[in-house]
Amino acid sequence: MLPAELLNVTQTQYLRNDAVHNLLINLTKEEAISFRNRIEQALEDFSGGGERQYQPEPSAVCRPNGQRTLFRTFTSDSSVGAKLVVEPPLRPDGKKDPLHGILVLTDGQGNPSGILDAEEVTGYRTSMNVMVPFSWRKNIDNIIIFGGGMQAMWHTRLILTLRGPEVKNITFLNPVKDQIDALIAKISKENEVRWKSNCSFHFVDTTAADFQQQVEIRMRDVDCVFCTTPSRKALFPSHYLTKRSGGCRQPFISAIGSWQSDMIELDPALLHHAIATGGYNPHTNGSSGAVLVDDGNFALENAGEVVQSEITAKDMVELGQIVALKKAWTENKSLKGIDDMNRFISEGFVVYKSIGVSLTDLVAGKAVLDIANGKNHV
């Protein structure tokens, strides 16, 4: 017979990736919006609600063999937790296995409440983080997604869940055709059952001789560009988006792949263009634009785009600040600058750099446990 202290382990839920996936893929639009609202609240609490001071700084360890490990810890009044994610070194054949990790949650007294495999919940959390500013955009007809892994998959699922009827085209840019063929086949099948969007899916091979020409052509009328790769060089030159003909709608560009200072997806010139084109920046009270981020302090040292562009803290606005301002506007519609802000985030040239906020890991993990326990309000 097992000792009592081992029997107590059964009181802690352990959700493997397949269980987390089944819970999240079956959320209705209303439930997904409720999940997004919890992410928004976490971002607001972090940026302006005093929670930043209680979140330890994330850290990463890089070993000589190429293995990278990300450590994130997080706290709230009612929960404490940590996430570990490992990026494996290159295999002998030069390829790299997917990231793996674990999310551990306790209650406010330190008693274990849940253990989750990190891949699916992180993929969903990170993609839902991007859905916050995406939900503010007016035009989303044509979409480009760099990547073909779990982040690209969850980005696509959430786009279709939240705004499927509005999307006309999604184009995936990736060097592996078989991977995208499988992704499109899977998404198409899911779409037929769940979202029933009329969106069409396309593929551009990034190893093709005419790749740059194809990308430039497609970016002439793109509304949203989502970057989901662990790249160490800019995925495309800035002028594909900054030199479009007059009268074109302004794009929304998101990058979530780089989480180290030597990783980069976006040409730094894109960040400077977003600032220079005007819009809204509460730090300057002027007409300058800003780069949207989730954690400005961490981005200054760890986001390759921010580091290499050499922009400063006053050039960035955190999502949590925007969420708070939008809520304040609902209570006082005469607030100065709110119209400029809404025009900027809905129709302006917006670059969003996400590097991750630990508090959203906590919120996402708790939300998944709530769903598993039948609390479908999320």
Residue pairs with C-beta under 8 A, 6 or more apart in sequence:
9 112
12 112
12 113
12 114
12 115
13 113
13 114
13 115
13 369
13 372
14 114
14 115
14 116
15 23
15 114
15 115
15 116
15 117
15 368
15 369
15 372
16 117
17 117
17 119
17 120
19 372
20 116
20 117
20 120
20 121
20 124
20 368
21 120
23 368
23 371
23 372
24 120
24 121
24 124
24 368
24 371
25 157
25 190
25 194
27 35
27 161
27 371
27 378
29 161
29 162
31 371
31 376
31 377
31 378
32 128
32 158
32 161
32 162
33 162
34 377
34 378
35 128
35 364
35 367
35 378
36 128
36 131
36 132
36 135
36 162
38 363
38 364
38 367
38 378
39 125
39 128
39 129
39 132
39 360
39 363
39 364
40 132
40 319
40 323
41 323
41 363
42 51
42 357
42 359
42 360
42 362
42 363
43 129
43 132
43 294
43 318
43 319
43 320
43 323
43 357
43 359
43 360
44 320
44 323
44 324
44 327
45 51
45 320
45 359
46 52
46 55
46 294
46 295
46 318
46 320
46 357
46 359
46 360
47 318
47 319
47 320
47 321
47 323
47 324
48 320
48 321
48 324
49 320
51 76
51 359
52 297
54 75
54 76
55 73
55 74
55 75
55 357
55 358
55 359
56 73
56 74
56 75
56 358
57 298
58 70
58 71
58 72
58 73
58 298
58 302
58 356
58 358
59 70
59 71
60 68
60 69
60 70
60 71
60 259
60 260
61 68
61 69
61 71
62 68
62 260
63 69
63 89
65 89
66 88
66 89
66 90
67 86
67 87
67 88
67 89
68 86
68 87
68 260
69 84
69 85
69 86
69 87
70 83
70 84
70 85
70 86
70 87
70 101
70 259
71 82
71 83
71 84
72 82
72 83
72 84
72 85
72 356
72 358
72 361
73 80
73 81
73 82
73 83
73 358
74 80
74 81
74 82
74 83
74 358
74 359
74 361
74 362
75 81
75 362
76 108
76 359
76 362
77 108
78 107
78 108
79 105
79 106
79 107
79 108
79 113
79 362
79 366
80 105
80 106
80 107
80 108
80 110
81 103
81 104
81 105
81 106
81 361
81 362
81 365
82 103
82 104
83 101
83 102
83 103
83 104
83 118
83 122
83 358
83 361
84 101
84 102
84 118
85 99
85 100
85 101
85 118
85 122
86 99
86 100
86 101
87 96
87 99
87 230
88 96
88 97
88 99
88 100
89 96
90 96
91 97
98 119
98 149
98 150
99 119
100 117
100 118
100 119
101 117
101 118
101 119
101 122
102 115
102 116
102 117
102 118
103 114
103 115
103 116
103 117
103 118
103 121
103 122
103 361
103 365
104 112
104 114
104 115
105 112
105 113
105 114
105 115
105 116
105 362
105 365
105 366
105 369
106 112
106 113
107 113
113 369
114 365
114 366
114 368
114 369
116 365
116 368
116 369
119 150
120 150
121 361
121 364
121 365
121 368
122 361
123 150
123 151
123 153
123 154
124 154
124 158
124 364
125 360
125 361
125 364
126 151
126 154
126 256
126 354
126 356
127 151
127 154
127 155
127 157
127 158
127 256
128 158
128 364
129 256
129 294
129 319
129 354
129 356
129 357
129 360
130 155
130 226
130 254
130 256
130 352
130 354
131 158
131 159
131 162
132 319
132 323
133 252
133 254
133 292
133 319
133 322
133 345
133 350
133 352
134 140
134 159
134 162
134 163
134 224
134 252
134 254
135 162
135 163
136 345
136 346
137 223
137 224
137 252
137 345
137 346
137 347
137 350
138 346
138 347
139 223
139 249
139 347
140 159
140 163
140 166
140 167
140 223
140 224
141 166
141 167
141 168
141 169
141 221
141 223
142 168
142 169
142 171
142 218
142 221
142 222
142 223
142 224
143 159
143 167
143 169
143 170
143 171
143 222
143 223
143 224
143 225
143 226
144 170
144 171
144 173
144 215
144 218
144 219
144 222
144 224
144 225
144 226
145 152
145 155
145 156
145 170
145 171
145 172
145 173
145 225
145 226
145 228
146 152
146 173
146 174
146 225
146 226
146 227
146 228
146 229
146 231
146 235
146 265
147 172
147 173
147 174
147 226
147 227
147 228
147 229
147 257
148 172
148 174
148 176
148 179
148 180
148 183
149 179
149 228
151 228
151 256
151 257
152 172
152 174
152 183
152 226
152 228
153 183
153 186
153 187
155 226
155 228
156 170
156 183
156 187
157 187
157 190
159 167
159 170
160 167
160 187
160 191
160 194
160 195
160 197
160 199
161 194
161 195
164 191
164 195
164 196
164 197
164 199
165 197
165 198
167 197
167 199
168 198
168 199
168 200
169 199
169 200
169 201
169 202
170 199
170 200
170 201
170 202
171 201
171 202
171 203
171 204
171 218
172 180
172 183
172 184
172 201
172 202
172 203
172 204
173 203
173 204
173 206
173 215
173 235
174 180
174 203
174 204
174 205
174 206
175 205
175 206
175 207
177 203
177 205
180 203
181 203
184 201
184 203
187 201
188 201
191 197
191 199
204 211
204 214
204 215
204 218
205 211
208 214
212 236
215 236
215 240
216 240
219 225
219 236
219 240
219 241
219 244
219 251
220 244
220 245
220 248
221 248
221 249
222 241
222 251
223 249
223 251
223 252
224 251
224 252
224 253
224 254
225 241
225 251
225 252
225 253
225 254
226 254
226 256
227 235
227 253
227 254
227 255
227 256
227 257
227 265
227 266
228 256
228 257
229 235
229 257
229 265
230 257
230 258
230 263
231 257
231 258
231 263
231 264
231 265
232 262
232 263
232 264
232 304
233 264
234 264
234 265
234 266
234 267
234 268
235 265
235 266
236 267
237 267
237 269
238 267
238 268
238 269
238 270
238 273
239 269
241 251
241 253
241 270
241 273
241 349
242 269
242 270
242 273
242 349
249 347
250 277
250 347
250 348
250 349
250 350
251 349
251 350
252 350
252 352
253 266
253 270
253 350
253 351
253 352
254 351
254 352
254 353
254 354
255 265
255 266
255 305
255 351
255 352
255 353
255 354
256 354
257 263
257 265
258 264
258 265
258 303
258 304
258 305
258 355
259 302
259 303
259 355
259 356
260 302
260 304
261 301
261 302
261 303
261 304
261 307
262 304
263 304
264 304
264 305
264 308
265 304
265 305
266 305
266 351
266 353
268 305
268 308
268 309
268 310
269 309
270 305
270 351
271 291
271 305
271 306
271 309
271 311
271 315
271 351
271 353
272 309
272 311
273 349
274 289
274 290
274 291
274 349
274 350
274 351
275 281
275 288
275 289
275 290
275 291
275 311
275 315
276 288
276 289
277 289
277 348
277 349
278 287
278 288
278 289
278 348
279 287
279 288
279 289
279 290
279 340
279 343
279 344
279 348
279 349
279 350
280 289
280 290
280 317
280 337
280 340
280 341
280 343
280 344
280 345
280 348
281 288
281 289
281 290
281 314
281 315
281 317
282 317
282 321
282 325
282 337
282 341
283 290
283 313
283 314
283 315
283 317
284 314
285 337
287 340
289 344
289 348
289 349
290 315
290 316
290 317
291 306
291 311
291 315
291 316
291 317
291 351
291 352
291 353
292 316
292 317
292 318
292 319
292 322
292 345
292 350
292 351
292 352
292 353
293 299
293 303
293 306
293 316
293 317
293 318
293 319
293 352
293 353
293 354
293 355
294 318
294 319
294 320
294 354
294 355
294 356
294 357
294 360
295 318
295 355
295 356
295 357
296 313
296 316
296 317
296 318
297 313
298 355
298 356
299 306
299 316
299 353
299 355
300 306
300 307
300 313
301 307
302 355
303 353
303 355
305 353
306 316
306 353
319 352
322 341
322 345
325 335
325 338
325 341
326 342
328 335
329 335
329 338
344 350
367 378
370 377
370 378
371 378
